[in-house]
Amino acid sequence: MTAREDILTAIRDHGPAPREMPHMPDFRRAPDDLAGLFTAALARLDGQVITEPPADPQDWLAAKFPGTSRICSAVPEVTGMVTPDQFPDWTAPADLDVTIVRTPLGVAETGSILLTEAELAVTTAAVLARHLVVLLDPADLVENIHSAYRHPSFTRAAYAVLLSGPSGSADIGGVTVHPAQGVTTMTIILWPRA
């Protein structure tokens, strides 16, 4: 037996007895307006929520982001110039102007959205673009982080990230500058699934 095996055996034989994890209380307060709570939380982080899908998504994109030439769409609702599955590697999205993706989950208390490898074949498409547009079904909103961590997307995903607004940086005086790095704007459109 090697020294490594001796050490691991000793740890297993002399470790504490297994015990049940403590009960996790339910922290939900059941607010009436999750979309309003989400909108307010995201606004504090310099993000924007649009409460209705635009009548013409292509016209809306042209007006919201004039002069953009590289739009990546990972959703069937909006047409882009490229899709995430066309990127050969993680660095390829570095020249994107806008990435459009649908999230499986929004967290009302933090203004966060979840992205996994299921939404984007190349996950860097969400953070290397200048602007991020996210479609969120209001039915996919949960109240808090505790509820979010119970969401099935976390258990199925090898990669999962919660994004809350565009990147920001604050100094010791509490002055926040947006953007600091990554996406410069984050726009969430409350758009029910088809």
Secondary structure, DSSP 8 states (H G I E B T S, - for coil): --HHHHHHHHHHHHS----------------S-HHHHHHHHHHHTT-EEESS--SSHHHHHHHHSTT---EEE-STTS--SB-GGG-SSTTGGGG-SEEEEE-S-EETTTTEEEEETTT-SSTTHHHHSSEEEEEE-GGGEESSHHHHHTSHHHHH-SSEEEE-SS--EE-TT--EES-SSS-SEEEEEE----
